[in-house]
Amino acid sequence: MKIHEYQAAALFEAYGIRVPKGRPASTVEEAVEAARQLGDGPYVVKAQVHSGGRGKAGGVKFAATVDEVRARAEEILGMTLVTKQTGPQGRLVRKVMVSETISIQKEYYVSFTVDGAAERVVMIASSAGGMEIEQTAQETPEKILTIRIDPVIGLKDYQSRDIADQLGMRGNVVSEFIDLTRKLYRLFNDKDCSLIEINPLVVDGENHLVAADAKINFDDNALMRQSDIAALRDEYEEDPREVEASKFDLNYVQLDGNIGCMVNGAGLAMATMDIIQANGGNPSNFLDVGGSATEERVTGAFSILLSDPKVRGIFVNIFGGIMRCDVIAAGIVAASKKLGVGVPLVVRLEGTNSEEGKRILEESGLQITAADDMADGARKICALVHGKEA
């Protein structure tokens, strides 16, 4: 789960990390009032969307006076911000953050994330702050410094001091960097984060480290024990189908294709997408209904697939172990009768209660193409979709 910059900055403040003074605003008048409360300018007005690259896309603007804050807020609020991360559809800007500006002597980059292969939290730092870190890693990898943190002993001060030295930090900035990274690591663990990123981390005019930007992502699987974090979720920033899927506890990711997939098990779901592509098709989603889905969850999953206007066919691929095929079948029938199915539907049921599931589908009166196995199902749905589009 992602949160906005103003929310991440508030968390930083709660952990004693220095950030610029700033306030969120949903209207132009709120932005003007925020500027007045901050005092004399200059100010910076930042679009609050879940995406990087906002500055290049016109979502970050400077203002010298309160009147200019009004003008900048009018320009940004309501705009559709298109960045590399949003895709061509962009994101509608519903909030801005009005902040004080900082005099900058030097910029750095620092982040904490999870290295799945190493099974460690890692700290990444660079002297190339303010730039796209992916580009830096590709063009000048020697500028990227990484520490894999032992989960037993945690991040030690000597490790942060060594990074600070390699970054060229001197004097009080070194001690502030050690303190900063200690707090970031504690925040990372306390709140079940998957990413904390400051870009840029700046040395200001008074020679102090300030988090001039704030980005935090969280592990969705841990939100049940982070109620305060879950309350920060902004559903407007997420795909509506993904939001709807979360209500049914479904694992759903929107893709760009036109063949809807409903599968039980993440591994089988990935294999299903692969075999569809191998047969010339293009999956429109990743959807794992899990191993213990109820008829209600299956109905919800099928409804989500049918709500996607790009879907030109649906492939249901179920291998029942814990999951019962008759439950899947009942859900398909219920959703189909409620919503109607105007696209080809191919179903492969194998495993627990598969014969009962097949009987339910056969007696439903629905136009369903049965598949003998996964490969047969992939061939059939691709042929039906291609024939329909032709």
Salt bridges, closest charged atoms under 4 A:
GLU5 OE2 - LYS46 NZ 2.86
GLU5 OE1 - ARG54 NH2 2.91
GLU29 OE2 - ARG70 NH1 2.55
GLU75 OE1 - LYS61 NZ 3.76
GLU75 OE2 - ARG72 NH2 2.98
ASP115 OD2 - ARG148 NE 3.11
GLU132 OE2 - LYS56 NZ 2.89
GLU132 OE1 - LYS84 NZ 3.64
ASP157 OD2 - ARG182 NH2 2.97
ASP165 OD1 - ARG170 NH1 3.81
GLU176 OE1 - ARG18 NH1 3.60
GLU176 OE2 - HIS208 ND1 2.58
ASP179 OD1 - ARG182 NH1 3.31
ASP179 OD2 - LYS183 NZ 2.83
ASP192 OD1 - ARG225 NH2 2.86
ASP213 OD1 - ARG54 NH2 3.41
ASP228 OD2 - LYS191 NZ 2.84
ASP234 OD2 - HIS4 NE2 2.74
GLU237 OE1 - ARG91 NH1 3.30
GLU238 OE1 - ARG233 NH2 2.80
ASP239 OD1 - ARG241 NE 3.92
GLU244 OE1 - LYS247 NZ 3.60
ASP308 OD1 - LYS310 NZ 3.54
ASP326 OD2 - ARG324 NH2 2.69
GLU355 OE2 - LYS358 NZ 3.84
GLU356 OE2 - ARG359 NH2 2.47
GLU363 OE1 - ARG359 NH1 2.61
ASP376 OD1 - ARG379 NH2 3.96
ASP376 OD2 - LYS380 NZ 3.06
